[in-house]
Amino acid sequence: MTAEWLLLLAVVDSTFCGYRAAAGRSALIDKRRHYGRAMRRGAAWGFGAVLLAGLAIFLALAASSDPDALRQDLKRAGDRMLQVYMPYAVVLGLAFFARAWPSVDVRSLTSTLVFGPLTLLRVPVLVAGIVWGVMSAPRLVVVALAAFVLTMMLGMERALGRHYRRERETRADAASPARSQPT
Amino acid sequence: MNAGDPEISDLIVSIDSETLTRVPVRKADVAGTFRTRGNKRAAAIVEAMPERDGWLDPDFVDRLLVGVHCEMQRVSEEFQHGQRVAELLHPLLAALREGGVPRPLRVVDVGCGTGYVLRWLAARGGIDDDVELVGADLNLALVDEARRLAAVEGLRVRFVAADVFRLEEPATIFLSTGVVHHFRGDDLVSFFRRHDLPSARAFAHFDFQPSPLAHFGSWLFHAARMRAPLAKHDGVLSAVRAHSGQTLVEAARGGAPGFLCGLYGTRLGPLPIPRSFHTLIGLRADHVASLTRFLGPRASRLGPLE
């Protein structure tokens, strides 16, 4: 289940990357379409990144003189990555659960205590998970694969943001000066 | 950063409050102001802005400010600010209706920017037909964007580039968000003095509440959520400049003695935890009992109105 969990977390993370890349770019009140599209794009890009990672792992296994040993090392590294990523994901999940409560105070608190700080912690957590995973099997091919995955994860939000800036989001909001904001 | 520092957005736009015409701003003067005060970061942000013959490019500044307001709206949405305003506004409106205040009840947003609060109220706030929502700001670029956004969504709200205290159809209730900390010292008292119009029955000004953690919290949120360097700088500085509840109440009571003034929503329920925002309320004396009744369980959030 290690690979499945990592796949799921990667796609969920990139879905929220899509959300954050779109946030603060439309000033309409009803943004369901805006965010829906952004999150679908994030999920698609995340799935693409997962496929690339899978391809890289497949090639590494194919080129390895001892694929079983490499598979075991990758499994061990993946398990340790989950030890870091799962608590982070669980805390966020609980915060979303709490945010369903229709209270301005509760919802504000979830942002103050969880969503804001954990957004800032995302990069250190990503790096920590990779480092902790690689430490269980510190061989060149594992380090290289981990670095490849980390680069994609770290670059996801930035790439989505760049993509977003180039694209006019919706016809209704296309003329917004916010779209050409010099930021 | 200290409370006496101006925000960048205060200095890169200058509008003649009498004629409402845009006054050119010399870039070197603004950057120099920040350098003199030791605020190198703000100076660098200004120096990076495009200029025309030494004057800040007004088109760039307009686009920048519209973009910054869009980012600010994102944070307001995350913190449920529209709902927060609605939860106080509805009891206020009910109290005024019960008091027989002539219709329409005109709610005027002071320094509305791109009009997020009023557009949210118009779209989701359950505002009745006897209420007129009017946003006023001196900056025409922000008002134009507010009008455009309201038109796109077909919202029943009006935006005007005007001095909010000189509207042809004056306010019944003044609202604002993140505005009062821009007024310092005597200007703050003068600001409240201008509320005392015959038509005005109440005001509710929402702003950051100072607390030991406010500065750090504001930094954290602006680092996590904002993109524009100006938004990050001014957002954090806003929390630093925020007035204490006591300062606001004293200024309001001094400037607008025709209102009973007090604070609303300073603490999180019965806990000694300060909310991010607090609200200065002013109300004509004859509506106080009604407001307390219409607030229901939330009346415990209301401090003494004196």
Interface residues (C-beta under 8 A of the other chain):
Chain A: A23 G24 R25 S26 A27 L28 I29 D30 V104 D105 R107 S108 L109 S111 T112 F115 G116 P117 T119 L120 A172 D173 A175 S176 P177 A178 S180 Q181 P182 T183
Chain B: F60 D62 R63 L64 V66 G67 V68 H69 C70 E71 Q73 R74 E78 F79 Q80 Q83 R84 E87 T114 Y116 R119 W120 A123 R124 A141 E145 R148 L149 V152 E153 L155 G217 L220 F221 A223 A224 R225 M226 R227 A228 P229 A231 L268 G269 R275 S276
